[in-house]
Amino acid sequence: MLEDLAKRHELVSDLFKVPKSREEWEQYQLTEDQVEFYHENGYLAGIKILEDDQIEALRTELSLLVDPDHPGNSLFYEYNSNESADPSRILFHALGHWRITPGFHDILWSPAYTMAAYQLLGGPVRFWHDQIFYKPAKDGGVVAWHQDYSYWTRTIPLNHLTCWIGLDESTLENGCVHYIPGSHKWDLLPITGLAGDMDAIKEALTKDQFEKLLNPFPVELEKGYASFHHGLTIHGSFENSSPRPRRAAVINAFIDGTRSDNAEPMLEGTDAIPVGKGMGGTFYPLLKENLY
C-alpha cells in the first residue's frame, strides 16, 4: 500500500506554490463585490483555481485512481465505480483521494483556493473531505437537488463551504452544476437522496420554494475554474449528454473551531473525535490560518 498522505500537512510536490509575501497572496484575493455576492446568493462562480499543467497532472492521477486495483484504493473513504472497460464510460464518485496522489493532496493548499475559502468562510480554513465526480459521456449520472450540510450535521455549528473545480469544461450539455440563488437562507431540509430523481426534494419544499426550484441558475465554467457554495445552498446537476466525460474535483471545508457532534468516526477509516471537541488532527488539517 502507498504512503497515506493524510499524514503530510504540507505540499508534497511542486505542482503548487504557497505565496511567501502579502503581495503574492493579494493576486488571489476576491473583491468585496464577489464576497458580497456569495453572502447574498449562497454561491460564487468563475474563480480560477488551476493552470493547464495542473489540470493535466490531476487528470493523469484520476485516470489511475479509477482502477479498482490501484495500490492506494484502501485509503478511499468511499469508492463508487461502474468499472467500465471503456474509459469514456466510467461513472465514478469517490472520497479520500487526497490521501493517495500528490496532486489531489496538494490542491488543498493551492493559494487560489485557500484565499477564496478564507474570505468566504470569514476565518481560518480547516479541511473536511474531498470528492471526485466523473460523469461519462452520453450518460445519466444526475446529482439530485440537495443541501450539502444535510449530510454533514455530525459537525457543528454550520459554517461549511464547498468548492467545485472543473477538470473539464462544464456546460449545460455535459451536466454543469445548477444553483437555487438565495436558498442558503432556507432552513435545513431532510435528505431526499442524490441519485435518480431530480425532483425528489419537492416533497420537502414550500410552494414558494418549489417555484424557485423551477428557475435554477446553471454555472458553466471553463476547465480549471471553480464555483463555491454555502452548506445550505440547494444545488444539483443533470445528465451528461455530451460525447465527452465531465470530471471535477471537490474540496469541502469548514471554519476552524467547528466541533464534532458524533461519537463515531466521521469518515470510513478515520479516528473518532469526541462530541464537543474541535475538528482537527490527521484527517482534518488547517489549510489557511491567516488572510496573509
Secondary structure, DSSP 8 states (H G I E B T S, - for coil): ----GGG--S--SSS-----SHHHHHTT---HHHHHHHHHHSEEEEEE---HHHHHHHHHHHHHHT-TT-TTGGG-SEEEE---SSGGG--EEEE-GGGT-HHHHHGGG-HHHHHHHHHHHTS-EEEEEEEEEEE-TTB---EEEE-GGGG-TTEES--EEEEEEESS-B-TTTT-EEE-TTGGGS-------SSS-TTGGGGGS-HHHHHHHTS-EE--B-TTEEEEEETT--EEE--B-SSS-EEEEEEEEEETT-EE--SS-SSTTS----TTSBS-STTS-EEE-S--
